[in-house]
């Protein structure tokens, strides 16, 4: 085809879908390896996984439950997929032979992390395939490939594909639904019905993943597009109403409601209450929707204006941030009255990204990952710009390319100075201790003359960013669009592979409690040796303890438990060790058994021991972080 647009009609359309499926399969090669090799990251992953586990154990898939009360803060989709995964993996209550009596946990499954993460990773891969298929139809196969590559390898997308939290299912389904609507709306050579109904179903499931945000973003995007273009006649292609026999029926909206509405209707009428005494109707619709947006309900970043998310978008789209000035130019180049599908797609994606940025910036509650819905439309715009660059050559695009090089240098330097910017894209607490020393000791480096080669974060970021900027500058200097685009693609692939296969895995022990629980289960004499979570509310203690761990939030209670005969185990944050020592008292020995995490430690509280320094009992470290030697309690 002269315009390079993807195949349509019959066998050609089937080949187009096959190519989209291949794009999804290739994305899965990035998202799936080692997906279950690490424990669930506190606090969100184990929180939702425990609610899913309770669904399986209680046999109730309708009313989510957490600890000793109902759980109404999140919709059902992630909880259902997690429950399905856990049930398929054999997580049906207690394993055979386990002691069901509290407070000892019943044991850990090696497949639990795979079970809860796999659905989100597959949805992420599916959305990459839809991006390729839709952009290929509306622009060209090369634009589809570049857009899919930009999305799959963006740090935001590659890292959230490995997290069992609602944001990836939501954004993946929002992306698939919005682009399905885009094809139905813009491609007049293609029958619209199938794409339109696929859009309704995907957006319905996106609503089950994150609430009304799916309807709000998609609705604002398409309504604004129709106002800007004035092309209201295209609205009929979305099948809002359709003639059936002699009647006009809202078949599209009915398909949406058939999927999205039943669970919400049942829960809104449900009289049960959560751990704060709130019903679903108040907690979900008022507290977690209206108040989260208008007044703020809970956030670790209580301040932040309209520019708050610029840094997160820069970090989350690196190195494709170098293409964003050109992507912005692509948006302004689109003609609102044009009949060309490519122009309509560029305008639609620009409005989609703008709607996400404005809404999230106006929200009183802010987390870094809230801006994630803006990433897919920006990836499509970047793909459209790079396709134009390859087709037309640098020429008039040199100013945009130079601004892009400058942005890549600034963002790359920021990530080199603070590599935790990658993890901050999806974690809860941005002030959590960063395992600088532990990561450095994992990668001491290999010296070759004056150079040191290492896979440590700063070395990798400096290498990728430095190579990227050099490659981009050469592309501009040589007027080589292929060199510019190739440098971007190579840097993006290298960074995504390092983040997914190495960095994420090396960070995980410092954000999960799985490893310390495994040490506890290995070291304890039996289930009569309880484990106590001392001033802990990071959720992992509940999931990995199967809701059978004693949670102590009072020093007097800790002293009472420690006074009982026999050995007990305590899971605590490292910063609370002195407080734990004071709470237990001098009659008991504290022995640190696992300090492999830079956040948590596992302590055995025992009777008597050889005295240590200053009359303190000696503390032995059985399992340490890389490079950390065992030391006595109180040693510097």
Backbone torsions as a table, in degrees:
resi	resn	phi	psi	omega
1	UNK	NA	143.7	-175.2
2	UNK	-65.4	-38.0	-177.0
3	UNK	-88.2	-2.9	177.3
4	UNK	73.7	7.7	-178.9
5	UNK	-68.9	155.4	-174.7
6	UNK	-65.8	166.1	-175.8
7	UNK	-67.8	154.1	179.1
8	UNK	-146.8	148.8	175.5
9	UNK	82.3	119.2	170.8
10	UNK	58.4	-129.8	-176.2
11	UNK	-61.8	-35.3	179.4
12	UNK	-63.7	-40.9	178.5
13	UNK	-65.3	-37.5	178.3
14	UNK	-65.0	-36.2	176.2
15	UNK	-65.4	-35.8	177.1
16	UNK	-63.1	-42.6	177.5
17	UNK	-67.8	-35.5	176.7
18	UNK	-62.5	-39.4	177.4
19	UNK	-65.3	-39.0	176.0
20	UNK	-63.4	-40.1	177.5
21	UNK	-64.4	-37.1	177.2
22	UNK	-65.4	-40.3	177.0
23	UNK	-61.2	-41.2	177.9
24	UNK	-64.3	-40.7	179.6
25	UNK	-64.6	-40.1	177.9
26	UNK	-65.5	-39.2	176.4
27	UNK	-63.1	-37.6	179.0
28	UNK	-62.1	-29.6	176.9
29	UNK	-64.6	-22.5	175.6
30	UNK	-87.9	-35.9	-172.2
31	UNK	-87.4	-28.6	-168.9
32	UNK	-90.1	-37.7	-176.9
33	UNK	-56.7	134.2	179.3
34	UNK	60.4	22.9	-177.1
35	UNK	-61.2	-36.6	-178.6
36	UNK	-103.8	15.3	-174.8
37	UNK	-79.8	-13.3	-177.5
38	UNK	-122.0	158.6	178.3
39	UNK	-71.1	165.5	179.8
40	UNK	-71.0	135.7	-175.7
41	UNK	-78.9	128.2	175.4
42	UNK	-69.8	149.0	-6.6
43	UNK	-98.0	-16.8	-167.7
44	UNK	-71.2	-47.9	-176.0
45	UNK	-58.1	-53.3	-179.6
46	UNK	-67.6	-26.6	177.9
47	UNK	-61.7	-54.2	-178.4
48	UNK	-69.6	-34.5	178.5
49	UNK	-64.7	-36.3	178.7
50	UNK	-68.5	-37.9	175.8
51	UNK	-63.3	-40.4	176.1
52	UNK	-63.0	-42.2	179.1
53	UNK	-63.3	-38.4	177.0
54	UNK	-64.3	-36.3	176.4
55	UNK	-58.0	-43.7	-179.7
56	UNK	-68.9	-46.1	-175.8
57	UNK	-67.9	-37.0	-178.9
58	UNK	-86.5	-14.4	-177.4
59	UNK	69.0	30.2	-177.5
60	UNK	-129.7	104.7	-179.3
61	UNK	-92.1	0.6	-175.2
62	UNK	-99.2	-43.9	-173.2
63	UNK	-108.6	99.9	-178.1
64	UNK	-60.9	146.6	-175.1
65	UNK	-136.1	139.5	178.9
66	UNK	-136.0	120.9	-177.4
67	UNK	57.5	-106.1	-176.9
68	UNK	-116.4	21.6	-177.9
69	UNK	-153.1	169.2	177.7
70	UNK	-72.2	158.4	-175.8
71	UNK	-124.0	116.9	-172.2
72	UNK	-120.9	9.0	-171.6
73	UNK	-78.3	-22.2	-176.2
74	UNK	-133.2	152.0	177.0
75	UNK	-69.1	-176.5	-164.6
76	UNK	-90.7	-20.2	-167.0
77	UNK	-58.9	-52.3	-179.9
78	UNK	-61.4	-37.5	-179.5
79	UNK	-67.1	-38.4	177.3
80	UNK	-66.8	-46.5	-179.5
81	UNK	-64.6	-38.0	176.2
82	UNK	-64.5	-42.4	178.5
83	UNK	-64.0	-41.2	178.4
84	UNK	-62.9	-42.4	178.8
85	UNK	-64.9	-44.0	179.7
86	UNK	-65.3	-39.5	177.8
87	UNK	-64.8	-42.1	179.0
88	UNK	-65.3	-31.1	-179.7
89	UNK	-84.4	0.6	178.0
90	UNK	90.3	13.7	179.9
91	UNK	-82.5	65.5	-178.5
92	UNK	-105.6	82.5	-179.2
93	UNK	72.4	-139.3	-175.8
94	UNK	-86.3	142.2	175.9
95	UNK	-68.8	161.0	-178.1
96	UNK	-57.0	134.5	176.8
97	UNK	83.4	-2.2	-178.3
98	UNK	-74.3	148.7	177.0
99	UNK	-83.4	116.7	-175.2
100	UNK	-80.0	-7.3	-173.8
101	UNK	-79.2	136.7	176.2
102	UNK	-68.9	160.2	6.7
103	UNK	-102.2	9.5	-175.9
104	UNK	-77.2	132.5	177.0
105	UNK	-69.6	160.0	-171.4
106	UNK	-90.7	-8.7	-178.3
107	UNK	125.8	172.3	-175.3
108	UNK	-123.0	145.7	174.9
109	UNK	-100.4	137.2	179.2
110	UNK	-73.6	-10.4	-176.9
111	UNK	-106.3	1.2	-175.1
112	UNK	-61.7	-42.7	-178.3
113	UNK	-66.6	-41.8	174.6
114	UNK	-57.7	-44.0	-172.4
115	UNK	-61.6	-41.3	-175.5
116	UNK	-88.1	-22.5	-177.7
117	UNK	-90.1	-27.8	-172.4
118	UNK	-59.4	-43.8	-179.2
119	UNK	-58.3	-42.8	179.4
120	UNK	-64.8	-39.9	179.2
121	UNK	-65.2	-39.3	178.7
122	UNK	-67.8	-38.6	176.2
123	UNK	-64.8	-37.7	177.2
124	UNK	-61.3	-44.4	178.5
125	UNK	-65.1	-40.2	177.9
126	UNK	-58.4	-43.9	-178.6
127	UNK	-64.8	-36.1	176.1
128	UNK	-61.5	-41.8	176.8
129	UNK	-63.2	-39.1	178.6
130	UNK	-66.7	-39.6	177.1
131	UNK	-58.6	-46.2	179.2
132	UNK	-60.9	-48.2	-176.0
133	UNK	-64.3	-44.5	-176.3
134	UNK	-70.0	-46.7	-178.7
135	UNK	-67.0	-34.9	176.3
136	UNK	-61.0	-40.0	-179.8
137	UNK	-69.9	-38.8	-173.1
138	UNK	-92.1	-15.4	179.3
139	UNK	-133.5	-84.9	180.0
140	UNK	-160.3	161.7	179.2
141	UNK	-63.2	-36.4	179.0
142	UNK	-66.3	-40.8	175.8
143	UNK	-63.7	-38.6	177.3
144	UNK	-62.7	-42.7	179.3
145	UNK	-64.6	-45.0	-179.2
146	UNK	-66.1	-39.3	178.4
147	UNK	-64.7	-45.0	179.5
148	UNK	-63.9	-40.7	179.1
149	UNK	-65.8	-43.0	179.1
150	UNK	-61.7	-40.5	-179.8
151	UNK	-68.0	-51.3	-173.6
152	UNK	-63.1	-33.4	-175.1
153	UNK	-98.7	0.0	173.6
154	UNK	-65.5	134.1	-179.2
155	UNK	-52.8	-40.5	177.2
156	UNK	-53.5	-50.7	-173.2
157	UNK	-73.6	-45.7	-176.9
158	UNK	-64.0	-36.3	-178.9
159	UNK	-79.1	-41.8	179.3
160	UNK	-70.0	-20.8	173.8
161	UNK	-64.5	-16.7	-179.1
162	UNK	-103.8	10.9	-178.9
163	UNK	-117.2	131.3	178.6
164	UNK	-87.4	65.9	175.4
165	UNK	-126.7	163.0	-170.3
166	UNK	-65.7	-17.2	-168.3
167	UNK	-68.6	-37.7	178.7
168	UNK	-70.4	-48.1	174.2
169	UNK	-55.7	-40.4	179.7
170	UNK	-62.6	-53.0	-176.0
171	UNK	-68.9	-37.8	178.4
172	UNK	-62.1	-45.7	-179.2
173	UNK	-72.9	-35.9	174.7
174	UNK	-61.5	-43.0	179.0
175	UNK	-63.3	-47.9	-179.8
176	UNK	-62.4	-43.4	-178.9
177	UNK	-67.5	-42.7	-178.9
178	UNK	-66.0	-42.0	-179.6
179	UNK	-73.1	-30.1	173.4
180	UNK	-64.3	-43.4	174.2
181	UNK	-61.2	-38.3	-179.1
182	UNK	-61.9	-43.1	178.2
183	UNK	-64.8	-44.1	179.1
184	UNK	-60.9	-38.2	-175.2
185	UNK	-77.3	-38.6	-166.2
186	UNK	-103.2	-27.0	-175.2
187	UNK	-95.0	94.0	-176.5
188	UNK	-76.7	-9.3	175.3
189	UNK	-85.0	-9.4	-174.9
190	UNK	-111.3	134.9	173.5
191	UNK	-56.8	130.5	-170.0
192	UNK	-86.2	-23.3	-168.2
193	UNK	-58.5	-49.4	-176.6
194	UNK	-60.9	-44.7	178.6
195	UNK	-65.0	-40.1	-178.4
196	UNK	-64.5	-46.6	-179.0
197	UNK	-67.8	-34.8	173.8
198	UNK	-61.2	-38.3	177.6
199	UNK	-62.8	-44.4	178.9
200	UNK	-60.8	-43.7	-177.9
201	UNK	-66.4	-44.6	179.8
202	UNK	-62.9	-42.4	179.5
203	UNK	-68.5	-29.5	175.4
204	UNK	-65.1	-44.7	178.1
205	UNK	-69.2	-32.6	174.1
206	UNK	-62.0	-35.5	176.6
207	UNK	-66.8	-35.8	175.7
208	UNK	-72.9	-13.6	179.1
209	UNK	-90.2	-33.6	-172.0
210	UNK	-143.6	3.8	177.8
211	UNK	92.3	-154.9	-172.3
212	UNK	-70.5	-6.2	179.6
213	UNK	-60.2	-34.8	179.3
214	UNK	-62.6	-46.9	179.3
215	UNK	-65.5	-41.9	-178.1
216	UNK	-63.1	-47.1	-178.4
217	UNK	-68.5	-48.8	-179.7
218	UNK	-64.4	-43.1	-179.7
219	UNK	-63.0	-45.1	179.4
220	UNK	-63.6	-39.0	-178.6
221	UNK	-63.9	-50.8	-175.3
222	UNK	-74.0	-35.7	177.5
223	UNK	-63.3	-44.3	179.0
224	UNK	-64.8	-39.2	178.3
225	UNK	-60.5	-43.9	-180.0
226	UNK	-66.0	-38.0	178.6
227	UNK	-66.5	-44.5	-177.4
228	UNK	-67.0	-42.7	-177.5
229	UNK	-82.7	-25.9	-175.7
230	UNK	69.6	11.1	-175.1
231	UNK	-94.7	66.8	-175.2
232	UNK	-70.6	-18.6	-179.0
233	UNK	-66.2	-23.8	179.0
234	UNK	-69.0	-16.2	-177.9
235	UNK	-57.2	-31.6	-179.8
236	UNK	-62.1	-26.0	-178.8
237	UNK	-70.2	-14.6	178.2
238	UNK	-86.4	1.9	174.8
239	UNK	56.9	40.6	175.6
240	UNK	-64.6	-42.6	169.6
241	UNK	-130.4	149.1	-178.8
242	UNK	-145.5	142.8	-177.6
243	UNK	-79.7	124.0	176.6
244	UNK	-125.2	108.8	-173.8
245	UNK	66.5	-122.1	-179.9
246	UNK	-103.1	8.7	-175.2
247	UNK	-121.4	148.9	173.5
248	UNK	-95.8	122.2	-175.8
249	UNK	-122.6	142.1	177.8
250	UNK	-80.0	69.9	-172.3
251	UNK	-64.3	-41.1	179.2
252	UNK	-61.6	-56.4	177.1
253	UNK	-58.3	-33.8	178.0
254	UNK	-65.6	-38.1	176.7
255	UNK	-63.0	-41.1	177.2
256	UNK	-61.0	-48.8	-176.9
257	UNK	-67.2	-33.6	-180.0
258	UNK	-61.7	-31.1	179.5
259	UNK	-89.2	-46.8	-169.3
260	UNK	-85.9	-31.8	-166.9
261	UNK	-79.9	-37.3	-170.5
262	UNK	-56.6	-47.7	-177.2
263	UNK	-64.6	-43.3	179.6
264	UNK	-62.4	-38.5	180.0
265	UNK	-65.1	-44.9	179.4
266	UNK	-62.5	-44.8	-176.9
267	UNK	-71.0	-35.2	179.5
268	UNK	-64.2	-32.7	178.2
269	UNK	-86.0	-7.5	-175.1
270	UNK	-72.8	130.1	-176.8
271	UNK	-86.5	-6.1	-178.3
272	UNK	-60.9	161.5	-176.9
273	UNK	-128.5	152.2	-179.2
274	UNK	-87.8	-168.8	-175.1
275	UNK	-71.2	-9.7	174.3
276	UNK	-104.1	9.2	177.9
277	UNK	79.1	17.1	-177.5
278	UNK	-100.9	145.0	174.1
279	UNK	-80.2	165.4	177.1
280	UNK	-60.1	-42.2	-176.6
281	UNK	-57.4	-40.6	179.9
282	UNK	-82.4	-48.1	-174.4
283	UNK	-60.3	-48.9	-172.7
284	UNK	-79.6	-49.8	-173.3
285	UNK	-79.8	-39.3	-176.7
286	UNK	-90.7	-57.8	-174.2
287	UNK	-68.4	-50.6	-172.9
288	UNK	-91.1	-2.5	173.0
289	UNK	-114.9	-69.8	-173.5
290	UNK	-65.4	-49.4	-177.4
291	UNK	-70.8	-35.7	178.2
292	UNK	-59.7	-37.7	-179.4
293	UNK	-79.9	-43.3	-168.9
294	UNK	-89.8	-41.9	-173.1
295	UNK	-120.4	-17.1	-177.3
296	UNK	88.2	132.1	-177.6
297	UNK	-118.6	-35.3	178.7
298	UNK	-168.7	122.9	-180.0
299	UNK	-158.2	148.8	174.8
300	UNK	-91.1	-0.6	177.2
301	UNK	-130.6	79.0	-172.7
302	UNK	-71.0	-10.8	178.7
303	UNK	-121.6	162.9	179.4
304	UNK	147.5	122.6	-178.2
305	UNK	-95.8	-150.9	-173.6
306	UNK	-68.6	-24.5	-179.0
307	UNK	-89.6	2.1	-174.1
308	UNK	-55.3	-41.7	-171.8
309	UNK	-88.6	-2.3	-179.7
310	UNK	-62.5	-43.5	179.5
311	UNK	-63.9	-40.5	-178.6
312	UNK	-66.9	-38.6	177.2
313	UNK	-66.2	-39.0	177.7
314	UNK	-62.3	-49.1	178.9
315	UNK	-65.1	-40.2	-173.8
316	UNK	-76.5	-16.1	178.3
317	UNK	-112.8	3.4	179.5
318	UNK	-63.0	136.0	4.5
319	UNK	-91.8	2.8	-177.5
320	UNK	-65.7	-8.9	175.4
321	UNK	-56.5	-24.9	178.6
322	UNK	-66.6	-21.4	179.4
323	UNK	-94.4	-6.0	-174.8
324	UNK	-69.4	-35.2	173.2
325	UNK	-59.4	-42.1	175.5
326	UNK	-66.1	-34.7	177.1
327	UNK	-63.7	-39.6	177.1
328	UNK	-64.3	-40.6	176.7
329	UNK	-63.6	-34.5	178.0
330	UNK	-63.5	-38.4	178.1
331	UNK	-63.5	-48.1	-177.7
332	UNK	-72.3	-19.3	177.7
333	UNK	-77.1	-23.0	-177.9
334	UNK	-65.8	134.1	-179.9
335	UNK	-95.1	118.6	-176.6
336	UNK	-56.2	-34.1	-176.5
337	UNK	-91.6	5.0	-177.0
338	UNK	-69.2	147.0	175.0
339	UNK	-92.9	-0.6	-177.6
340	UNK	-78.4	123.2	-178.4
341	UNK	-56.0	-33.5	-178.8
342	UNK	-62.0	-42.5	177.9
343	UNK	-63.6	-42.6	178.9
344	UNK	-62.6	-39.4	179.1
345	UNK	-66.4	-43.6	179.9
346	UNK	-61.5	-43.7	178.7
347	UNK	-64.3	-42.6	-179.6
348	UNK	-61.8	-44.8	-179.0
349	UNK	-67.8	-36.9	176.6
350	UNK	-62.8	-42.9	178.6
351	UNK	-67.6	-35.7	177.7
352	UNK	-63.1	-49.3	179.0
353	UNK	-63.1	-40.0	179.5
354	UNK	-64.9	-43.7	179.5
355	UNK	-60.6	-42.7	179.8
356	UNK	-64.9	-43.2	-177.3
357	UNK	-67.3	-44.2	-178.3
358	UNK	-65.0	-46.6	-177.7
359	UNK	-63.1	-45.6	-179.0
360	UNK	-68.4	-33.7	178.4
361	UNK	-69.7	-33.7	179.0
362	UNK	-76.6	-19.5	-178.8
363	UNK	-64.5	134.5	178.3
364	UNK	-73.4	-23.5	176.7
365	UNK	-98.3	127.0	-176.1
366	UNK	-132.2	132.1	164.4
367	UNK	-131.1	154.3	-175.5
368	UNK	-56.3	-39.7	-174.1
369	UNK	-77.1	-4.6	178.3
370	UNK	-63.4	-23.2	-178.9
371	UNK	-85.2	-0.2	-178.0
372	UNK	-53.8	-36.3	179.2
373	UNK	-60.4	-16.9	178.5
374	UNK	-81.7	-12.6	-174.3
375	UNK	-70.0	-47.3	-179.3
376	UNK	-58.7	-45.7	178.5
377	UNK	-64.9	-33.4	176.7
378	UNK	-66.9	-37.0	177.2
379	UNK	-64.1	-40.2	178.0
380	UNK	-65.0	-44.5	178.2
381	UNK	-61.6	-38.7	177.0
382	UNK	-63.7	-41.0	177.8
383	UNK	-63.9	-40.5	178.3
384	UNK	-64.5	-41.2	179.2
385	UNK	-65.5	-45.6	-178.2
386	UNK	-65.3	-33.9	175.8
387	UNK	-64.7	-41.4	177.0
388	UNK	-65.0	-41.1	179.8
389	UNK	-60.4	-43.7	179.6
390	UNK	-68.6	-30.1	-178.4
391	UNK	-80.3	-39.2	-173.5
392	UNK	-101.0	-18.2	-173.6
393	UNK	85.1	166.3	-175.5
394	UNK	-57.3	-54.3	174.6
395	UNK	33.0	-115.1	-176.1
396	UNK	-72.8	-6.1	-177.3
397	UNK	-89.8	-1.5	-176.0
398	UNK	-55.4	-45.0	178.1
399	UNK	-57.0	-43.7	178.4
400	UNK	-64.4	-36.9	179.3
401	UNK	-66.1	-41.2	-179.9
402	UNK	-67.2	-40.6	175.6
403	UNK	-62.8	-38.9	177.8
404	UNK	-62.9	-41.0	176.9
405	UNK	-60.8	-43.5	179.3
406	UNK	-62.6	-42.9	178.0
407	UNK	-61.9	-43.6	179.3
408	UNK	-61.0	-39.5	179.4
409	UNK	-66.0	-43.7	-178.7
410	UNK	-65.5	-48.3	-178.7
411	UNK	-67.0	-41.7	177.8
412	UNK	-59.9	-42.6	177.8
413	UNK	-64.0	-39.8	178.4
414	UNK	-62.4	-40.7	178.9
415	UNK	-71.4	-31.6	174.5
416	UNK	-66.2	-42.7	-178.8
417	UNK	-70.0	-31.5	-177.4
418	UNK	-140.8	77.4	-175.8
419	UNK	-64.3	-15.2	175.9
420	UNK	-66.6	-5.8	174.9
421	UNK	-58.5	-27.5	176.4
422	UNK	-68.6	-50.6	-179.6
423	UNK	-65.0	-33.0	-179.6
424	UNK	-64.4	-12.8	178.4
425	UNK	-65.8	-21.4	-174.8
426	UNK	-140.1	2.0	180.0
427	UNK	-89.8	173.2	-177.1
428	UNK	-91.4	-48.5	-173.3
429	UNK	-107.9	112.2	-177.1
430	UNK	-81.4	-6.1	176.9
431	UNK	-102.2	9.4	-179.9
432	UNK	-63.0	143.9	-178.9
433	UNK	-56.4	131.8	-179.0
434	UNK	-92.4	130.2	-176.1
435	UNK	-78.0	59.1	-177.2
436	UNK	-58.0	-52.3	-176.8
437	UNK	-66.1	-42.3	-178.1
438	UNK	-62.1	-40.9	179.0
439	UNK	-69.6	-37.5	179.6
440	UNK	-65.0	-38.4	-179.7
441	UNK	-72.8	-24.3	174.5
442	UNK	-69.8	-27.4	-175.5
443	UNK	-131.5	77.0	-179.5
444	UNK	-67.4	-20.0	176.5
445	UNK	94.7	160.5	178.8
446	UNK	-123.7	123.0	-175.9
447	UNK	-87.7	133.4	174.2
448	UNK	-131.3	94.2	-174.5
449	UNK	64.9	-129.7	179.7
450	UNK	-80.0	-5.3	-175.6
451	UNK	-100.6	146.8	175.0
452	UNK	-122.1	123.3	-179.6
453	UNK	-102.4	129.1	-175.6
454	UNK	-150.7	154.8	173.9
455	UNK	-101.5	16.1	174.3
456	UNK	-68.1	155.2	-172.9
457	UNK	-53.1	-50.6	-176.1
458	UNK	-65.9	-37.3	179.0
459	UNK	-64.9	-42.9	-179.2
460	UNK	-66.9	-47.1	-178.3
461	UNK	-63.0	-42.2	179.9
462	UNK	-65.3	-39.2	178.8
463	UNK	-65.4	-46.6	-179.4
464	UNK	-68.2	-46.4	-178.5
465	UNK	-65.4	-41.9	179.2
466	UNK	-64.9	-44.1	177.4
467	UNK	-64.7	-37.6	179.0
468	UNK	-62.9	-51.4	-177.6
469	UNK	-61.8	-41.1	178.2
470	UNK	-62.9	-44.1	179.5
471	UNK	-64.2	-41.2	179.3
472	UNK	-65.4	-41.7	179.2
473	UNK	-64.9	-38.0	176.4
474	UNK	-64.8	-39.1	177.7
475	UNK	-60.3	-42.0	178.4
476	UNK	-68.9	-45.2	-177.3
477	UNK	-63.5	-39.7	-178.6
478	UNK	-86.6	0.3	-176.3
479	UNK	53.9	42.3	-178.0
480	UNK	-111.6	104.1	178.0
481	UNK	-64.0	-37.4	-179.9
482	UNK	-64.7	-39.2	179.0
483	UNK	-66.2	-40.8	178.6
484	UNK	-62.4	-53.4	-178.3
485	UNK	-65.9	-37.6	179.0
486	UNK	-66.1	-38.3	176.7
487	UNK	-62.4	-42.2	177.2
488	UNK	-60.6	-49.7	-176.7
489	UNK	-63.4	-42.8	-179.3
490	UNK	-64.3	-44.3	179.1
491	UNK	-63.9	-41.3	-179.0
492	UNK	-64.3	-44.0	179.2
493	UNK	-64.6	-43.9	179.9
494	UNK	-61.7	-44.5	-179.1
495	UNK	-65.9	-43.2	-178.1
496	UNK	-64.3	-40.2	178.5
497	UNK	-65.2	-44.8	178.9
498	UNK	-63.4	-45.1	179.5
499	UNK	-61.5	-45.1	-171.9
500	UNK	-77.4	-43.7	-171.2
501	UNK	-93.4	-19.2	-175.8
502	UNK	-125.8	-61.9	-170.3
503	UNK	-62.6	-46.7	-179.5
504	UNK	-59.6	-39.7	-179.6
505	UNK	-69.7	-36.2	-178.6
506	UNK	-75.4	-26.8	176.4
507	UNK	-77.3	-29.9	-169.0
508	UNK	-55.6	-41.8	-179.5
509	UNK	-57.7	-20.3	-178.2
510	UNK	-93.5	-2.0	177.3
511	UNK	-122.1	2.6	-177.5
512	UNK	-125.9	155.4	176.5
513	UNK	-103.3	3.0	-176.9
514	UNK	-58.6	-43.9	-173.6
515	UNK	-67.8	-40.6	179.3
516	UNK	-69.3	-32.1	175.7
517	UNK	-69.0	-36.1	176.0
518	UNK	-63.8	-39.3	176.7
519	UNK	-62.8	-43.2	178.5
520	UNK	-59.3	-47.5	-178.4
521	UNK	-65.3	-31.6	179.5
522	UNK	-76.2	-36.3	-172.1
523	UNK	-90.5	-24.6	-176.3
524	UNK	-68.3	153.3	178.2
525	UNK	-78.8	-25.3	-178.4
526	UNK	175.5	178.8	-176.9
527	UNK	-69.6	-7.5	176.9
528	UNK	-81.0	-0.4	174.6
529	UNK	-101.5	100.2	-172.5
530	UNK	-75.8	162.8	174.2
531	UNK	-118.4	136.6	-177.1
532	UNK	-116.7	134.6	172.6
533	UNK	-97.4	109.6	-172.9
534	UNK	-92.9	112.7	-178.1
535	UNK	49.0	49.0	-179.8
536	UNK	-116.1	135.5	172.7
537	UNK	-146.5	46.6	-176.8
538	UNK	-100.6	7.3	172.3
539	UNK	76.3	-33.2	180.0
540	UNK	-62.9	-32.2	178.9
541	UNK	-64.0	-28.4	179.4
542	UNK	-78.1	-44.7	-178.9
543	UNK	-68.3	-51.6	-176.5
544	UNK	-74.2	-17.5	171.5
545	UNK	-94.2	5.1	-179.9
546	UNK	50.5	40.8	177.0
547	UNK	59.0	29.6	179.4
548	UNK	-124.1	19.8	180.0
549	UNK	-98.1	138.0	176.1
550	UNK	-75.7	123.1	178.0
551	UNK	-102.5	118.8	-174.7
552	UNK	-113.0	120.5	179.8
553	UNK	-119.6	24.9	-176.2
554	UNK	-148.4	129.9	-177.1
555	UNK	-66.1	-35.1	178.2
556	UNK	-63.8	-39.9	177.9
557	UNK	-66.1	-38.0	178.4
558	UNK	-63.9	-41.5	179.9
559	UNK	-64.4	-39.7	179.5
560	UNK	-63.7	-44.2	-179.5
561	UNK	-67.4	-40.9	-177.8
562	UNK	-67.5	-24.8	-178.4
563	UNK	-74.9	-13.1	-179.2
564	UNK	-72.8	148.7	-178.1
565	UNK	-67.3	153.6	178.8
566	UNK	94.8	168.2	-178.1
567	UNK	-84.3	138.1	170.8
568	UNK	-124.7	162.4	-179.0
569	UNK	-119.4	140.8	-177.9
570	UNK	-126.8	129.0	172.9
571	UNK	-103.4	124.9	-175.4
572	UNK	-149.0	161.9	171.2
573	UNK	-73.7	146.0	-177.0
574	UNK	-59.7	-33.8	-179.0
575	UNK	-68.9	-10.1	-179.4
576	UNK	-102.9	11.5	-175.5
577	UNK	-62.3	-43.2	-179.5
578	UNK	-63.8	-39.7	178.0
579	UNK	-65.8	-37.6	177.3
580	UNK	-64.7	-43.8	178.0
581	UNK	-57.6	-44.1	-179.4
582	UNK	-67.2	-38.1	-178.1
583	UNK	-69.6	-37.4	-178.3
584	UNK	-71.4	-37.7	179.6
585	UNK	92.7	168.6	-172.5
586	UNK	-75.4	-13.3	-174.9
587	UNK	-80.0	-7.4	-176.7
588	UNK	-123.6	149.9	-178.9
589	UNK	-96.3	136.2	173.8
590	UNK	-105.6	124.1	178.0
591	UNK	-124.4	116.5	179.1
592	UNK	-77.4	118.5	-174.1
593	UNK	-100.2	-32.3	-179.0
594	UNK	-142.0	116.2	174.6
595	UNK	-125.8	31.2	-176.9
596	UNK	-68.3	-23.5	175.3
597	UNK	-89.5	146.1	175.7
598	UNK	-82.0	-0.2	-178.0
599	UNK	-110.9	-45.2	-172.4
600	UNK	-113.5	160.0	169.1
601	UNK	-142.5	150.6	176.5
602	UNK	-105.8	124.5	-174.3
603	UNK	-120.7	131.9	172.0
604	UNK	-93.8	126.5	176.8
605	UNK	-103.3	114.6	-168.9
606	UNK	-130.1	170.1	175.3
607	UNK	-87.0	126.7	167.8
608	UNK	58.9	149.7	176.1
609	UNK	-174.0	166.2	175.1
610	UNK	-62.6	137.5	-177.4
611	UNK	-67.1	146.0	177.0
612	UNK	-104.7	-152.0	-177.7
613	UNK	-65.4	138.0	173.7
614	UNK	59.1	31.9	179.7
615	UNK	81.6	-4.2	179.7
616	UNK	-77.4	142.2	175.1
617	UNK	-66.5	148.0	178.9
618	UNK	-68.6	145.1	178.4
619	UNK	-117.5	126.5	-178.0
620	UNK	-104.7	134.6	176.1
621	UNK	-101.0	116.9	-179.6
622	UNK	-84.2	-43.6	-174.3
623	UNK	-127.3	122.1	-174.6
624	UNK	-120.3	165.1	173.6
625	UNK	-68.3	160.0	-179.1
626	UNK	-53.2	125.8	176.1
627	UNK	82.6	-2.8	-177.0
628	UNK	-95.9	125.4	-178.0
629	UNK	-88.5	154.5	176.5
630	UNK	-62.7	145.4	-179.0
631	UNK	-147.6	159.3	178.3
632	UNK	-76.5	152.0	177.4
633	UNK	-61.0	132.3	179.9
634	UNK	90.9	-8.5	178.5
635	UNK	-71.3	149.1	-178.4
636	UNK	-71.3	NA	NA
